[in-house]
Amino acid sequence: MAYDDIEDIDYNEQKSLNFDLRGFLFKLLKFWKLFVLAIAIGLFVAYSVNDRKQNIYRLSSLISLENDQNPFFTANTSISFNWGGVSGKVGKTIIALKTRNHNELVVDSLQFYIQYLKEGKYRKEDIYKKAPFYIDIDKNKGQLLGKPIGIKFLSNTQYELFVNFENDRATTQKYSDKSVQSAAVQKGKFSKVFEVGELVDLAFAKFTLNLKDDVSIVPDSEYFIQFLNFDGVVNGYKGKLSVTPYSKTSSSILTLALAGHNKHKIVDYLNATTAILSATDLERKNQYATNTIKFIDSSLSIVNTELKAITDTMNAFRKQTKMFNVDEELLQISEKISELEAREEENQSKLQYLDILSDYLKTKTDYTKIAAPTSVGIEEMNIANSVSKITALAIQRQELEQLVQEGSSSLQELDGSIDAEKNVLLETIASTKKTINIQLNRVRRTKANLENRLNDLPEDQQQYLKIQRNLNISQEAYNVYMAKRSEAAIVKAANISDISIIEAAKDTGGGLIGPNKSLNYMMALLVGFFGPFALVFILFLLDNTIHGADEVKRLSKIPILGLVGKFEHDNSLVVHEKPKSAVAESFRAIRSSLQFFYKKTDKKGGRTIMLTSSVSGEGKTFCSINIASAYALSGKKTILLGLDLRKPKIFGDFNMDNNSGIVNYFIGDKNLEEVTFKSHIENLDVITSGPIPPNPSELLMSNAMSELIEELRKTYDMIVLDSPPLGLVTDALELSQFADATLFVVRLNYTKKGMLELVNAKHKTGELKNVSYVLNFYKHNKGHGYGYGYGYGYSYGYGAYGNAYHENGKKETLVDKVKSWFKIR
């Protein structure tokens, strides 16, 4: 049978480059156990991870940022502390919450550098708020860092403290100044019994352990306390705390969120951070009022001293002169002079304040301590507003200094705003001082005219009126300062923080965000599937062997003549010794299919058939022996020639020696009859190869080979040529000219795909003619149809037909049937 259509061969070679999806799918099915095992391992790992990992919770709270204002401020309030709106406050608050200083205050207030632990299934579990005891530490004494200190309760009043030391030095930290030191300890296990409430004073710790109220201690129960590095704890919470605007339309409302393993700690931290933020904000708002109260208190102290001195002077004068009153007219003049002196004193106080304020602005850099101008009666709104703005900007700069480095653009921008406002204020002060000096000179002239009217009075009366005026002035000043101080205290007391809590953090039973157990199981399934999938895909790409008929059909247009299954037997004479076996039936099927080749040949005499393969071990000799046996048993006079001169095999299966054979015939040492042996199989003669020659190729290409075939055609009906492997030597190509049909034996799961390309090439060039494939070591893949025998009129040994007529090597039991159903070969 010849194939001369070169276009078909080219098409086939192009087609062979395509990916064999069907083959890959059945390759996956073949490794189904690996998939099951990988998925099972993945699920087990996922279960272990889910079981071992600590739960992670995320809780949140809501806070609101209000306008900076005082609810008691009215138009009549002379001391104003209104700072303006919320411009920029959201950003500053978010930054403030993330600063180290703020988180240090929170951690220190909650003492989160102390851990209360209990031994759990996989680790020491944090039992914050669930521990039946608490400790009061001495912050001025170093506490052992990073090593659990065991506490074993012996009773309700006694406990054993124990800790293991790997060396004779231990690291401690004083939480008062956060300094870290090294303490000398004794290497090994330290253990000591203490009374509950007793001061523990050791080289590595100093604290007092107290029991919580309404708790009962289980004897021999063990707990642990562990001191953590303060800076490490602060950095941990600083990085975990999330602060974001609640929404784009509610930017003044912030969401504070925190994730961790202990929900009680998360709740306390969020609520504490809000409380400390609110307290810090209130302290900032009260700073202006506090400065004013301090200024008024210092002025009150001076006025009070003056008032007491003048009162003592008046009492002494009255006691000495027995004068307790003067004429009504003189008294009215004296009161007018007192009013003028009070106005003079007020203007002088204003000038003194303005001088101090001007000097302060020129010489100082910290403007957060300026008292309110209204505290001395300066009602000039430009001055009050400027002082208020400068103070607010100075406080803002103090807060920003904690967040950015000196010299940053933000600080430079603030400094520019302060300098600009300061220059405006200095100019306003200068013009206000001129106005006050004009008023002061007018008051002094009026006062001097009235004093001239009293110069003619007796000296005692003049002295009395002078003391009385000073007394009235001091009393008035005292009353004014007291009123101002009361007003400032009321405003300070009425101040509220701009930070208000909308929704405090609370454990409502939810908040679990990890581990994502479902995701872990899903990942286990994916890894369990795609891991073997990738492995099988790589193996499939690297696999260059032939596994089935579909691959042969995909790689070559040369037809498949028959299938030969694997059959365990002592020798190769399966057709003769096991004629009812499926393998014997397969060779009979090949014998029938060969008739199509012989019908198209016009040669006279016996028919020749050559069997070859790519390499040794593919079953070429086995197939040669059994095809020859099949013909012989059908009544055809058959001869089998062992032409694999390099590696002879035939003689062993027929219990013959290989001392003489076809090699002896080629060299003229013996004639044809002398090298021809009759086998124990009827109608089957055998010519073995004989001794291995040094020049096998030359012998096969000699005229003796041609003469031999012509002679055999006259005597035998079938001549079977067991030739050398095509992939190793060229002898088979030389012998193909004598073959009416050529069978290329392909051993499944053994023969390389590249060998088919060689056969295709030889067939295309005409070196191999009437060639067909025989697939050896065939196994039927029951259940999925990726078979090797479709279209060839034969099915290997399975099903009703096979069970009824074929002789199998071993009877299939029920267990074997169950195993074969689960197993994909």
C-alpha positions in Angstrom: 0.0 0.0 0.0 1.7 3.3 -1.1 1.1 6.9 -0.1 2.4 9.3 -2.7 0.3 12.3 -1.9 3.1 14.7 -0.7 0.6 17.4 0.3 -1.1 15.0 2.7 2.3 14.2 4.3 3.1 18.0 4.6 -0.2 18.6 6.1 0.3 15.8 8.6 3.7 17.2 9.6 2.2 20.6 10.1 -0.7 19.1 12.1 1.8 17.2 14.3 2.9 20.6 15.7 -0.5 21.3 17.1 -1.1 20.8 20.8 -2.8 17.5 21.6 -5.6 18.8 23.9 -7.4 15.5 24.0 -4.3 13.6 24.9 -3.5 16.1 27.6 -7.0 15.8 29.1 -6.6 12.0 29.4 -3.1 12.5 30.7 -4.7 14.5 33.5 -7.2 11.7 34.1 -4.4 9.3 34.4 -3.0 11.2 37.3 -6.3 11.6 39.1 -4.8 10.1 42.3 -2.2 12.8 42.3 -4.9 15.4 42.1 -6.9 13.8 44.9 -3.7 13.5 47.1 -2.7 17.1 46.4 -6.1 18.5 47.1 -6.3 16.5 50.3 -2.9 17.8 51.4 -3.9 21.3 50.5 -7.2 21.0 52.5 -5.3 19.6 55.5 -2.8 22.5 55.4 -5.6 25.0 55.1 -7.3 23.4 58.1 -4.1 23.5 60.1 -3.5 27.1 59.2 -7.1 28.0 60.1 -6.8 26.1 63.3 -3.4 27.5 64.3 -3.9 31.1 63.2 -5.2 33.6 65.7 -8.4 35.4 64.9 -8.0 39.0 63.6 -10.7 41.5 64.5 -11.3 45.0 63.2 -13.4 47.5 65.2 -14.0 51.2 64.7 -15.4 54.4 66.3 -16.7 57.7 64.9 -15.7 61.1 66.0 -16.8 64.6 64.9 -14.7 67.8 64.5 -16.8 70.9 65.4 -16.0 74.6 64.9 -13.6 76.1 67.3 -15.9 78.1 69.6 -17.0 78.7 73.2 -20.8 78.2 73.9 -20.7 81.0 76.5 -19.3 83.6 74.2 -21.6 86.5 73.5 -21.3 90.0 72.2 -21.0 91.3 75.8 -18.2 88.9 76.7 -15.0 91.0 76.7 -12.6 88.1 76.7 -13.1 86.2 73.4 -11.4 82.9 72.5 -13.0 82.2 69.1 -10.4 80.6 66.9 -12.3 80.4 63.6 -13.7 77.4 61.6 -12.6 73.9 60.9 -10.4 74.8 57.9 -7.4 72.4 57.9 -8.5 70.8 61.2 -9.4 67.4 59.6 -6.0 67.0 58.1 -4.2 68.1 61.3 -6.3 65.8 63.4 -5.6 62.8 61.2 -1.9 63.6 61.4 -2.1 64.1 65.1 -3.7 60.7 65.7 -0.8 59.1 63.8 1.9 60.9 65.6 4.3 59.2 68.0 3.6 61.6 70.8 -0.2 60.9 70.8 0.2 57.1 70.6 2.8 57.3 73.4 0.2 58.9 75.6 -2.4 56.3 74.7 -0.1 53.3 75.3 1.2 54.8 78.6 -2.3 55.5 79.9 -3.5 51.9 79.1 -0.1 50.3 80.0 -0.3 48.1 76.9 3.4 47.3 77.4 2.2 44.8 80.0 0.8 41.5 78.6 -1.3 39.0 80.6 -0.9 35.6 79.0 -2.1 32.0 79.5 -0.8 28.9 77.8 -3.1 27.9 74.9 -3.3 25.1 72.4 -0.5 26.4 70.1 0.8 29.5 71.9 0.5 31.8 74.9 -2.9 33.5 74.5 -3.4 37.2 75.4 -6.0 37.2 78.3 -6.3 41.0 78.7 -9.2 41.8 81.1 -9.7 38.1 81.6 -6.8 37.6 83.9 -7.9 37.2 87.6 -5.2 39.6 88.7 -3.4 42.8 87.8 0.0 44.3 88.6 1.0 47.7 89.7 4.6 48.4 88.5 7.2 50.8 89.7 7.9 52.8 86.6 11.2 54.0 88.0 12.6 50.4 88.2 13.6 48.3 85.2 11.2 45.6 84.1 12.3 42.4 82.3 11.8 42.8 78.5 10.5 40.2 76.1 10.6 37.1 78.4 7.4 35.7 80.0 7.4 35.7 83.8 5.4 32.7 85.1 2.9 33.0 87.9 1.6 29.9 89.5 -1.1 30.4 92.1 -0.6 28.2 95.1 -3.7 29.6 96.9 -5.8 32.8 97.0 -3.0 34.4 99.0 0.2 32.9 97.6 1.8 32.5 94.2 5.1 31.2 92.8 7.0 33.5 90.4 9.3 31.8 88.0 11.3 32.6 84.9 14.1 30.9 82.9 17.2 32.8 82.0 19.5 31.6 79.2 22.5 33.7 80.4 23.5 35.9 83.4 22.3 39.2 81.9 18.7 40.3 81.2 17.4 43.4 79.4 15.1 45.7 81.3 13.3 49.0 80.7 12.2 51.8 83.0 8.9 53.0 81.8 9.3 56.4 83.5 11.9 57.6 81.0 11.7 54.6 78.6 15.4 53.9 79.1 16.8 50.3 78.5 19.3 48.8 80.8 21.0 45.4 81.5 20.5 43.7 84.8 22.5 40.9 86.3 20.5 37.6 86.9 21.4 34.0 87.8 21.5 31.7 84.8 18.9 29.0 84.9 15.4 28.8 86.4 14.5 31.5 89.0 11.6 30.7 91.4 10.3 32.4 94.5 7.0 32.4 96.4 5.3 35.7 97.2 2.2 36.8 99.0 -0.6 38.4 97.0 -0.2 42.2 97.5 3.4 41.9 98.5 6.0 44.1 96.8 8.1 42.1 94.3 11.5 43.8 94.3 13.9 41.9 92.1 16.9 42.8 89.9 14.7 42.4 86.9 11.3 43.5 88.1 9.5 45.5 90.7 5.7 45.3 91.0 2.8 44.4 93.2 0.4 41.6 92.2 -3.2 42.1 93.3 -6.3 40.0 92.8 -9.4 41.5 91.0 -12.6 41.8 93.0 -15.0 38.9 93.0 -12.6 36.3 91.4 -11.8 32.9 92.6 -8.3 31.4 92.0 -7.9 27.8 90.9 -4.9 26.3 92.8 -2.0 25.4 90.6 -3.3 27.6 87.7 -0.5 29.2 85.7 -0.4 32.6 84.1 2.3 34.7 82.5 3.1 38.4 82.4 5.4 39.8 79.8 6.8 43.3 79.6 7.2 44.7 76.0 9.5 47.4 74.7 7.6 50.6 74.9 8.8 52.0 71.6 7.9 48.8 69.9 4.4 48.8 71.2 3.9 52.4 70.2 5.2 51.8 66.7 2.9 48.8 66.4 -0.3 50.7 67.3 0.9 53.8 65.4 1.1 51.7 62.2 -2.1 49.8 62.7 -4.4 52.8 63.6 -6.4 53.8 60.5 -8.0 57.3 60.4 -10.2 58.2 57.4 -13.0 60.7 56.6 -16.4 59.0 57.0 -17.5 60.1 53.6 -16.8 62.8 51.0 -19.9 64.7 52.1 -19.0 64.4 55.8 -15.3 65.2 55.9 -15.5 66.6 59.4 -16.5 63.1 60.7 -13.6 60.7 61.1 -13.6 56.9 61.3 -11.0 55.4 63.6 -10.3 51.8 63.0 -7.9 49.3 64.5 -7.2 45.6 63.9 -5.8 43.1 66.3 -6.1 39.7 68.0 -7.9 40.9 71.2 -11.1 42.8 70.9 -11.0 44.2 74.4 -7.7 45.9 73.7 -8.9 47.3 70.4 -12.0 48.8 72.1 -9.9 50.3 74.9 -7.3 51.7 72.6 -9.8 53.4 70.3 -11.8 54.9 73.1 -8.6 56.0 74.9 -7.2 57.6 71.8 -10.4 59.6 71.3 -10.4 60.7 75.0 -6.8 61.8 74.9 -7.3 63.6 71.6 -10.3 65.5 73.1 -8.4 66.4 76.2 -5.4 67.6 74.2 -7.7 69.7 72.0 -9.4 71.2 75.1 -6.0 72.0 76.6 -5.1 73.8 73.4 -8.3 75.8 73.5 -7.8 76.8 77.1 -4.3 77.9 76.7 -5.3 81.4 75.7 -7.6 81.7 78.7 -5.0 80.2 81.0 -2.4 82.8 79.9 -5.0 85.6 80.5 -5.8 84.3 84.0 -2.1 84.1 84.9 -1.6 87.7 83.7 -4.7 88.9 85.7 -3.5 86.9 88.8 -0.1 88.6 88.7 -1.8 92.0 88.3 -4.2 91.3 91.1 -1.4 90.4 93.4 0.2 93.8 92.9 -3.1 95.7 93.2 -4.1 93.7 96.3 -0.7 94.6 97.9 -1.3 98.3 97.0 -4.8 98.2 98.3 -3.8 96.8 101.6 -1.0 99.3 102.0 -3.3 102.3 101.2 -6.0 100.9 103.6 -3.4 100.7 106.4 -2.3 104.2 105.6 -5.9 105.5 105.8 -6.5 103.8 109.1 -3.3 105.2 110.5 -4.2 108.7 109.3 -7.7 108.6 110.8 -6.4 107.3 114.1 -3.9 110.1 114.2 -6.0 113.1 113.0 -9.5 111.9 114.1 -10.7 113.0 110.7 -13.3 110.7 109.1 -14.9 113.0 106.5 -14.7 116.4 104.7 -17.2 118.8 103.1 -19.6 117.5 100.4 -18.3 120.0 97.8 -14.7 119.0 98.5 -15.7 115.4 98.4 -17.3 115.7 95.0 -14.1 117.4 93.7 -12.1 114.6 95.2 -14.3 112.0 93.6 -13.9 113.7 90.2 -10.1 113.7 90.7 -10.4 110.0 91.7 -12.3 109.2 88.4 -9.6 111.0 86.5 -6.8 109.2 88.3 -8.6 105.9 87.6 -8.7 106.8 83.9 -5.1 107.8 84.2 -4.3 104.5 85.8 -6.2 102.6 83.2 -4.4 104.4 80.3 -1.1 103.8 82.0 -2.0 100.0 82.3 -2.9 99.9 78.6 0.4 101.6 77.7 2.3 99.3 80.0 0.6 96.2 78.4 1.2 97.6 74.9 4.9 98.2 75.7 5.2 94.7 77.1 3.4 93.2 74.1 5.5 95.2 71.6 8.7 94.1 73.4 7.5 90.5 73.6 6.7 90.4 69.9 10.1 91.8 69.0 12.2 89.6 71.4 10.4 86.3 71.7 9.6 83.5 69.3 7.0 81.6 71.4 3.7 83.5 71.1 1.5 81.0 72.8 1.7 82.8 76.2 0.2 86.2 75.3 -2.6 87.4 77.5 -5.8 88.8 76.1 -5.7 92.6 75.5 -9.2 92.9 77.0 -7.8 91.8 80.3 -6.4 95.4 80.7 -9.4 97.1 79.1 -8.0 97.5 75.5 -11.1 97.2 73.4 -9.4 97.9 70.1 -10.7 95.0 68.0 -7.8 95.0 65.6 -5.4 94.4 68.4 -7.6 91.7 70.0 -8.1 89.9 66.7 -4.4 90.1 65.8 -3.3 88.7 69.2 -5.9 85.9 68.8 -4.6 85.0 65.3 -1.0 85.1 66.4 -1.7 82.9 69.4 -3.7 80.4 67.2 -0.9 80.3 64.6 1.7 79.8 67.3 -0.2 76.9 68.8 -0.7 75.4 65.3 3.1 75.7 64.8 3.8 73.9 68.0 1.5 71.0 66.9 3.1 70.9 63.4 6.6 70.8 64.9 5.8 67.3 66.2 4.9 66.1 62.7 7.5 67.7 60.4 11.1 68.7 60.5 12.3 72.2 61.2 12.7 74.1 57.9 9.9 72.3 56.1 7.7 74.3 53.7 4.7 73.9 56.1 6.6 75.6 59.0 8.0 78.2 56.7 4.5 79.1 55.5 3.2 79.4 59.1 6.2 81.5 60.1 5.4 83.8 57.2 1.8 84.2 58.3 2.9 84.9 61.9 5.4 87.5 60.8 2.9 89.2 58.6 0.3 89.3 61.4 2.9 90.5 63.9 4.0 93.4 61.7 0.3 94.5 61.4 -0.1 94.2 65.2 3.1 96.3 65.9 1.8 99.1 63.6 -1.6 98.9 65.4 0.1 99.1 68.8 2.0 102.1 67.8 -1.1 104.0 66.6 -3.1 102.9 69.6 -0.3 104.2 72.0 -0.5 107.6 70.4 -4.3 107.7 70.9 -3.9 106.6 74.5 -1.2 109.2 75.2 -3.5 112.0 73.9 -6.3 110.8 76.2 -3.8 110.5 79.1 -2.6 114.1 78.6 -6.2 115.4 78.5 -7.0 113.5 81.8 -3.8 114.9 83.5 -4.7 118.5 82.5 -8.2 118.2 83.9 -6.9 116.5 87.0 -4.3 119.3 87.6 -7.0 122.0 87.4 -9.1 120.2 90.0 -6.1 119.7 92.2 -5.3 123.4 92.1 -8.7 124.1 93.7 -7.8 121.9 96.7 -4.4 123.5 97.3 -5.9 126.2 99.6 -7.4 123.6 101.9 -5.7 122.7 105.2 -2.9 120.2 104.9 -4.8 117.5 106.9 -7.8 117.7 104.6 -5.6 117.6 101.5 -3.8 114.5 102.9 -7.1 112.8 103.7 -8.5 113.5 100.2 -5.3 112.2 98.6 -5.3 109.0 100.6 -9.1 108.5 99.9 -8.5 108.9 96.2 -5.7 106.4 96.2 -7.9 104.0 98.1 -10.8 104.4 95.7 -8.5 103.9 92.7 -7.0 100.7 94.2 -10.4 99.4 95.1 -11.7 100.1 91.6 -8.7 98.4 90.0 -9.1 95.4 92.3 -12.8 95.1 91.4 -12.1 95.4 87.6 -9.4 92.7 87.7 -11.6 90.4 89.8 -14.4 90.8 87.3 -12.0 90.1 84.4 -10.6 87.0 86.2 -14.1 85.7 86.9 -15.0 86.3 83.3 -11.9 84.4 82.0 -12.5 81.6 84.5 -16.1 81.3 83.3 -15.1 81.2 79.7 -12.4 78.6 80.4 -14.8 76.4 82.4 -17.4 76.7 79.6 -14.9 75.6 77.0 -15.6 72.2 75.4 -13.4 70.1 73.2 -14.1 70.3 69.4 -13.7 66.5 69.4 -17.0 64.9 70.1 -17.7 61.1 70.0 -20.5 60.0 67.7 -20.1 56.3 68.2 -17.6 54.8 70.7 -15.8 51.6 70.0 -17.7 48.6 71.3 -17.5 44.8 71.1 -20.8 43.8 69.6 -19.8 40.3 68.8 -18.6 40.9 65.2 -15.5 42.4 63.6 -13.8 39.2 62.6 -11.7 39.8 59.4 -9.2 37.0 59.5 -8.1 34.4 58.9 -10.3 34.1 55.9 -11.1 30.4 56.3 -13.2 30.1 53.2 -10.4 31.8 51.2 -7.8 29.5 52.6 -9.9 26.4 51.7 -10.4 27.9 48.2 -6.7 28.5 47.8 -6.0 25.0 49.0 -8.4 23.7 46.3 -6.8 25.9 43.6 -3.2 25.0 44.6 -4.2 21.3 45.0 -5.6 21.3 41.5 -3.2 23.6 39.6 -0.1 22.3 41.3 -0.5 18.8 39.8 -2.0 20.4 36.7 1.2 22.3 36.1 3.3 19.3 36.8 1.3 17.1 34.4 1.4 19.9 31.8 5.2 20.1 32.1 5.5 16.3 32.0 3.2 16.3 29.0 5.3 18.9 27.1 8.5 17.1 28.0 7.0 13.6 27.2 8.1 12.6 23.7 6.9 9.0 23.8 3.9 7.6 22.0 1.0 6.6 24.2 -1.8 5.7 21.9 -3.2 5.4 18.4 -4.6 8.9 18.4 -1.1 10.3 18.7 0.1 8.0 15.9 -2.8 9.2 13.7 -2.0 12.8 14.6 1.7 12.5 13.8 1.5 10.4 10.7 -0.8 9.5 7.8 0.6 6.0 7.6 -2.1 3.6 8.6 -2.2 1.5 11.7 -2.6 -2.1 10.7 -3.1 -3.8 14.1 -2.8 -3.7 17.8 -1.0 -6.1 20.0 -1.7 -6.3 23.7 0.7 -7.1 26.5 0.6 -10.8 27.5 2.8 -12.4 30.1 4.2 -15.7 28.8 7.4 -17.7 29.1 8.4 -17.2 25.5 7.3 -15.4 22.3 5.3 -18.3 20.9 2.0 -16.9 22.1 0.0 -17.7 18.9 1.1 -21.3 19.0 0.9 -22.0 22.7 -2.0 -19.7 23.6 -4.1 -19.7 20.4 -7.3 -18.5 22.2 -5.7 -15.5 23.8 -6.5 -12.0 22.8 -2.9 -11.5 21.7 -3.1 -14.5 19.3 -6.3 -13.0 18.0 -4.6 -9.7 17.3 -2.0 -11.4 15.2 -4.6 -13.2 13.2 -6.3 -9.8 12.7 -3.0 -8.4 11.4 -2.7 -11.5 9.1 -6.1 -10.7 7.6 -5.4 -7.0 7.2 -2.2 -7.8 5.2 -4.2 -9.4 2.5 -5.1 -5.8 1.3 -1.4 -5.2 0.6 -0.8 -8.4 -1.3 -3.8 -7.9 -3.6 -2.1 -4.9 -5.1 1.2 -6.5 -5.8 1.9 -8.3 -9.1 4.9 -10.3 -7.9 4.8 -14.0 -8.4 5.5 -16.6 -5.8 5.5 -16.2 -2.0 4.7 -12.9 -0.3 7.3 -11.1 1.9 6.7 -9.1 5.0 9.4 -7.1 6.8 9.1 -6.1 10.4 11.3 -3.3 11.8 11.1 -0.7 14.6 13.0 2.4 15.8 15.2 0.8 18.5 15.7 -2.5 20.2 13.2 -3.6 22.8 10.0 -2.5 21.0 8.8 -6.1 20.3 9.8 -6.4 16.7 11.1 -10.0 17.0 8.1 -10.9 19.1 5.8 -9.7 16.4 7.8 -11.4 13.7 7.6 -14.8 15.4 3.9 -14.6 16.0 3.0 -13.3 12.6 4.9 -16.1 11.1 3.2 -18.5 13.5 -0.2 -17.1 12.5 0.4 -17.8 8.8 1.9 -21.2 9.5 -1.1 -22.3 11.6 -3.5 -21.1 8.8 -1.9 -23.6 6.5 0.5 -21.3 4.7 4.0 -22.6 4.2 6.0 -20.0 6.0 9.6 -19.2 6.7 11.0 -16.8 9.3 14.4 -15.1 8.6 16.4 -13.6 11.4 18.1 -10.7 9.6 19.0 -8.7 12.7 22.6 -9.8 12.4 24.0 -7.5 15.1 21.6 -8.7 17.9 20.1 -12.1 17.0 17.2 -13.4 19.1 14.9 -15.8 17.2 16.8 -19.0 17.9 16.1 -18.9 21.7 12.3 -19.1 21.4 12.5 -22.2 19.1 15.2 -23.9 21.2 17.7 -23.8 18.4 21.4 -23.0 18.5 22.8 -20.1 16.5 26.0 -21.7 15.4 25.0 -21.5 11.8 22.5 -19.4 10.0 22.0 -16.9 7.2 25.4 -15.4 7.7 27.0 -18.8 6.8 24.8 -18.8 3.6 25.9 -15.2 2.6 29.5 -16.1 2.9 29.1 -19.3 1.0 30.0 -21.5 3.9 26.7 -23.4 3.7 23.8 -23.8 1.3 20.2 -22.9 1.9 19.1 -26.3 3.0 21.8 -26.5 5.6 20.8 -23.2 7.3 17.0 -23.9 7.1 15.6 -25.5 10.2 12.1 -26.9 10.7 10.4 -25.7 13.8 8.0 -27.6 16.0 5.2 -25.5 14.5 3.7 -27.1 11.5 4.4 -25.3 8.2 7.0 -23.0 9.9 10.6 -23.0 9.0 13.3 -20.8 10.5 16.6 -19.4 9.3 18.5 -17.9 12.2 21.1 -15.2 11.8 24.1 -17.3 12.7 27.3 -15.9 14.2 27.6 -12.1 14.4 29.6 -10.9 11.3 32.0 -7.9 11.2 30.2 -6.5 8.1 26.4 -7.1 8.5 25.4 -4.3 6.2 27.5 -5.5 3.4 26.1 -9.0 3.7 22.5 -7.8 3.6 23.2 -5.6 0.5 25.0 -8.4 -1.4 23.6 -10.3 -4.4 23.2 -13.3 -2.1 20.3 -11.6 -0.3 18.4 -11.0 -3.6 19.1 -14.6 -4.7 17.9 -15.9 -1.4 14.5 -14.0 -1.5 13.9 -15.2 -5.1 14.7 -18.8 -4.1 12.4 -18.6 -1.1 9.5 -17.1 -3.1 9.5 -20.3 -5.1 9.2 -22.5 -2.1 7.2 -20.7 0.6 3.9 -18.9 0.7 5.0 -16.3 3.3 8.4 -15.0 4.0 8.8 -13.0 7.3 11.9 -10.8 7.6 12.9 -9.9 11.1 15.1 -6.9 10.2 17.3 -4.6 12.3 15.9 -1.4 13.9 15.4 1.4 11.5 16.4 4.1 13.9 19.8 2.6 14.7 21.1 1.3 11.3 20.3 1.5 7.6 20.0 -2.3 7.1 16.2 -2.1 7.2 16.1 0.4 4.4 18.2 -1.9 2.3 15.9 -4.8 3.0 12.7 -2.9 2.3 13.2 -3.4 -1.4 12.5 -7.1 -0.9 9.4 -6.5 1.2 5.9 -6.6 -0.3 4.7 -5.1 3.0 6.6 -3.4 5.8 5.4 -3.4 9.4 6.9 -0.7 11.7 6.4 -1.8 15.3 5.6 1.0 17.7 5.7 0.1 21.4 3.3 2.4 23.3 4.8 4.3 26.2 8.3 3.5 24.8 8.8 4.6 21.2 9.7 8.2 20.7 7.6 10.5 18.6 10.6 11.6 16.6 10.9 8.1 15.2 7.6 8.6 13.3 9.0 11.8 11.7 11.8 9.5 10.5 9.3 7.0 9.1 7.3 9.9 7.5 10.5 11.2 5.8 11.5 7.8 4.5 8.0 7.1 3.3 7.9 10.5 1.6 11.1 9.9 -0.3 10.0 6.4 -1.3 12.6 4.6 0.7 9.8 2.8 2.6 6.9 1.5 0.7 3.7 -0.3 1.7 4.5 0.6 5.3 2.0 0.3 8.2 2.2 0.5 11.9 1.7 -2.2 14.5 1.1 -0.9 18.0 2.6 -3.1 20.6 2.0 -3.2 24.4 -1.5 -1.9 23.9 -3.7 -1.4 27.0 -7.4 -0.7 26.7 -8.4 2.4 28.6 -11.8 1.4 29.8 -14.3 4.0 30.6 -13.2 7.1 28.7 -12.9 6.0 25.1 -9.4 7.4 24.5 -8.7 4.0 22.9 -6.3 2.7 20.3 -8.4 0.3 18.3 -11.2 2.4 16.8 -11.6 1.9 13.1 -9.4 -1.2 12.9 -12.0 -3.9 13.4 -10.5 -5.2 16.6 -10.9 -4.6 20.3 -8.5 -6.0 22.8 -9.8 -8.7 25.1 -12.5 -6.8 26.9 -16.3 -6.9 26.9 -18.6 -9.9 26.3 -16.7 -11.1 23.2 -13.3 -11.1 24.9 -14.6 -12.8 28.0 -16.4 -15.5 26.1 -13.8 -16.4 23.5 -10.4 -15.2 24.6 -8.0 -17.0 26.9 -6.6 -14.6 29.5 -3.6 -15.1 31.6 -5.5 -14.7 34.9 -9.1 -14.9 35.7 -10.5 -11.5 36.8 -12.0 -11.5 40.3 -14.5 -9.1 41.6 -11.8 -7.2 43.5 -9.9 -6.9 40.2 -13.0 -5.5 38.5 -13.4 -2.9 41.2 -9.8 -1.9 41.1 -9.9 -1.7 37.3 -12.9 0.5 37.5 -11.1 3.0 39.7 -7.7 2.8 38.0 -7.0 4.8 34.8 -4.2 3.2 32.9 
